[in-house]
Amino acid sequence: MKILVTGAAGFIGSAVCRLLVAEGQDNLVCVDKLTYAASLESIGEVLASGRAVLEKADVADVDAMRDIFRRHQPDAVMHLAAESHVDRSIDGSGIFIRTNINGTHVMLEAAREYWQALPAERKDAFRFHHISTDEVYGSLGEDGLFREDTAYSPNSPYSASKAASDHLVNAWYHTYGLPTLLSNCSNNYGPFHFPEKLIPLMILNGMDGKKLPVYGKGDNVRDWLFVEDHARALVLIVRKGVPGERYNVGGNAEQRNLHVVETICDLLDERLPSATKRRELITFVTDRPGHDQRYAIDASKIKRELGWEPSVTFEEGIRRTVDWYLANRWWWEPIREGKYSGQRLGAAAPAAAKVG
């Protein structure tokens, strides 16, 4: 099978590509605009495998996407390309609308035109898998879990843009019959994670003896999913998922943000002893606007219907993640020196941007 992966050089996309190449069953078309959050180093082994080609292109570029479908003739699409950092969406929502909404529309239309022209057997086998987030569901209270039928209630520009893209995917299935698959995941973490996100930021700041900024009181709760487990789920969905269905993918690992940071501190103290205990570096800062209190996934459907469940506990995954950053300065040091040095984003809602 030939699989077109958008956002292939991003965090989750690169994990998917590495898994597919390791399995050795498929050829890949790696599509990525190569924005600040992308890294060709994350897919170095993928591109060296002889089973993948790279297309530097923007998913919101109609002509480019049509051309890629025409030239490569994929059997499936895994659409991961997205702007994904909530804090950046607070500072500037426009690129989130362009990439997450307009880009998904372009991909759906390019896929539909291509799919409709396929011969019957290939048309029946074609799949368009859209990868989304549990943030579209909004915020939970003390109890409850997000299910596939939970009503949408996004609270940030990022989650609103992903919710809109999910609705487009659903509409293209019901209106045009495009064989779509939709998955919503909880918070990912693991190797090759861009250091603007909580876990890699805390690891790298802790390594350098810098302050560890924690929003509010650190009592926001997230369900943490090791990225390699997520990649396994996504590949399983594109192979065996039922068109028109959605699948929630979670790690069964709810943790308060403060506990996550304290765990990282303790692991760094064990591996990289310092005169100052890392917990002393924790600094509580003003919460970000619209910060959802709790996310938690009910992943029973994907376990029941496709046989997937997470294999990595949070305790194991966070150890592996800390150890990876300690061992792979070659990957993250150029990022910290160039693309992102650790500054805070999304501290407060900015003034209204000009439209047009």
N, C-alpha and C positions, 0 to 999 in steps of 0.2 A: 504494500500500500504506500502511496505517496501522500504525505501529510503536510499541509501548509500551516505553519505556526507563526502567528503574528505576535509581536513583542518577544521574539525569540531570544534576544540578548538581555532581557530583563530578569528579575529575580526568579519568578515562578516559571516563566517561559524557558529560561535556560535550564532549569531543573528538569522540565518536561523533555527538552531536546536531549539532554545528557542521558536520561532514562531510555528514550526511544533508540538512541544510537547504541547504548549498551545492550539492549535487547536484540538488536541486529535484524529486525524484521522489516523495517520501513526505510524509505528514503524521505528526506525532509527538505522543505523549502522554508528557510528561516527569513522571515520578513521583519525588519526593524528599522525605525527611523533613526535609531542611534542618538536618542536624546541624552540628557545628563544622567539619567538613571540606568542607561544601558551600558553593557560592557562586553566587548568582543572577547575579552579574556575569559569571560564566563562560559563561552561556547567554543573556546579554542580547540578542545578535543573533539567537539562535534564537527567543526569545519575541517579538521584534519582527518576525519574518519573516512572520507570519500563517499559518505552516504548523505551529505547535506550540501546545499548551496545557499549563499547569502544574497538576499535582495534588500538593499538599503532603500526603503520607500516609506512613505507616509500613508497610513490606512485611510486617511481622509482625502487622498488624491485619487479621484475617480479613474483617470486614464491609466495611472500606474497600476492600480489594482486589477482593472480589466486586462491589462497586458500580462500581468503575472499569472492570472488564471489561464489566459490563452496559451502562454508559452509553457507553463509547467503542468497543466492538466492534473490537478490534485484529485485524490479520492476522498479527502476529508480536510476540513479546516478546524484548527484549534485557535480560537480568537482570544488571545490574552492581552493584546496591545491596549494599554490604558494609562492615563495619568492616575496615580493611585494614592498620593500622600494628602491626607485630609488637611494638614497645616498649609500646604501649598495651595490647596483649593480655596482656603480662606483668604490668602494673600492675592490670588488671581484666578478667578473662576473660568475665564474665557477659554483657556487651553483645555480645560476639562470638558467643556461643552463641545469644543471642536473635535477632540480625539475620542472621547467616550461616547458621545451621541452621534455627531456627524460621521465620525470614523466607522462606527458600527453600522450606520445606515449605508455607507458606501460599501462596506464589506458584504452586507446582506444582499444588496442589489447586484454587486458583481458576482456573488455566489449564485444568486437566483438566475441571472442571465446565462451563466456557465452551465449550471445544473439542468436547466430546461432544454439545453441543446445536446445533452449527453444521450448516448444510446441507452435503451431500456435497462439493461443489466447494471450498467455503471450508475445510472440515475437512481435506481432502487438502493444501491449500496452507499451512495454519497451521504455524508454527514457534515453538519455545521455546528460545532460545539462552541458555545459562548461561555466564557469563564467570568463569574461575577463574585460578589461579596455578600457577607451576611449583614453588612451595614445598611443595605437597602431596607431592612426590616425595622430599623430604628433602634430604640433603647428598651431593654427589659428592666423590670423591677427586681426584687429579691428572688423571685421564683419564675419558673417557666423556661421554655426553650423555643427557639425559632424552628418552625416546621416549614415544609414546602408550601403549605397553604396559609402561612402567616401573612397578614395584610402588610403592604409596604407602608413605611412611614419614615423616609429618609430625613436626616436633620443637618447634613452638611452639603455644600456644593458638590463635593466628591460623591457622596452616597446618592444624591439626587440625580447626578449624571449617570451613575451606574444603574439606578432604578429605571431611568428613561431608556437606556440601552436594553435592559431586560425586557421591557414592554415591547420594544421594536422586534426583538427576536421572537417573542410570543406571537406578535401580529403577523410576521412573515411565515410562521408555521401555519396559523389558522387561515390566513387570507390566500397565500400562494402555495401552501403545501410544502414549502422548503423543509427538508427533514432536519430540524434543529434540535439541539440538546442544550440544556442550561444547567449550570451548577453554581452554587453559592457557597463560598468557603469562609471559615473563620480566620483569625489572624495567623498568618504564616511567619515562620522564622527558620533560620538555618544558614548554611554557607552561602556566600555570594549575595548577601542582603545589603542593599545600598544603605550607608550609615546615617541617613536622616531618620530612619525608623527607630523605635524605642530600643529594642534589644541590641542591635549593632552599635547604636550611639552610646549606650551605657557601657558596653564592652570596651569600645575604643577610648572613651573618656576615662574610664576606670584604669585602663592600661597606662594612660598618660598622666594620671593623678589629677585630672580636671574635675570640676563640679559635675554632679549627676542630677540634672534638673528633672524633677517629678511634678507633673501637673496636679494642682489642687492638693488633696490629702493623699493621693496615690491609691484611692479606694475604688477606682474604676476597674471593672472586671472584664477580662477577655478570655475566650477559649482559644488556646494556642495549638497550632497544627504544624508539625514539622514538615518542611517544604518537600522532602523526598516522599513522605507519605501522601501528600497532596498530589504530587506528580503521578504516583501510582494510581490514585483515584481518577485523575483526569484521563489517563490513557485507557483505563478500564471503561470509563463512560463513553469515550469516543468509539471504542470497539464494540461494546455490548449494550450501551444505553438505548432506550426506546425513544424514537423521535417524538417530539412534543412534550417530553417529560423533563422535570427538573430534579436535581439531586443536591441535597445539602451535604457538605463535607466538613466535618469538624474533628477536633483532636481529643475530645473528651478530657480536656485539661484546663478547666477554669482556674484562673489565677488573678489575684489583685495586682495591679501594676507595681505597687510598692514591694510586694513579695517577689515579683520577677526581678526587680532591681536589686533587692537584698540578696537574692540567690546568686546573681551575677557577681556582686561584691565578694561574697564568701568564696566563690570559685576562683576569682582572680587572686584573692588573698592566699589561697592554697598554692596556686600555680606560679604566682608572681609576687612574692612577699614584698611588702613595703612598710616603711616606718609608720605610715598613716593607714589605719584600717579604712577600706573603701566605703564602708557604711557611713563614715564621718564625712564623706564627700557628697552625700545625698542632700539636695537643696529643694525645698518645696517652692514652686513658682506659681504665678497666677494661672488658673486653668484656661484652656482655650475656649473660645465661644462655641456653644452648641455641643459640648463634649458628652457623648452618650455614656450612660452609667454602666450598662452591662450588656454584653453579647454572650449568647450561648446557643450552640447548635444541637438539634436533634438529628443525628446522622443514622437513624435506624432504617430509613428507606434504602439507602445505598448498601447497607449491610445485608438487609433482607433480600433485596432484588438482584444485587450484583456481587455480593460476597466480600465487599471491602470493609475494613475497619482499620483504624490507626494502629501501627505496630510499634511506634516510638513514644514512650512516656515523656512527659515534660521534663522530668528529672534527667533522663538519658539525653533527650534532645538538647537541653540547654547546656549540658556538659560538652556534648559534641560540638555545639556552636561556639562556645567559648574557646575550646581547643583549636577549632579551625581558624579563628581570627588570630590566635596566638601564633599559629604556624604559617600563616599566609599573608604576611606583611606585603609581599609583592603585589597582591591584588588590591588591598585597601589603602596603602600609603599614597599612591598617586591620586586617588580620589580625595583623600583628606587634604592633600597639598594643592589640588586644583579645583575639582568640581564642588566640593562641599566640606567645609572645615569644622562643622559642628554648631554653627550659629542657629539660634532659635528662629522658627518660622511660625506664622499664624498666631502671633501673640495676641492680637486684637483685630477685630473686624476693621478693615481699611475703609477709607472714604469710597463713596460710590465711583465706579469706573465709568469713563465715557463710553457710550454705545455708538457704534458706527464709525 
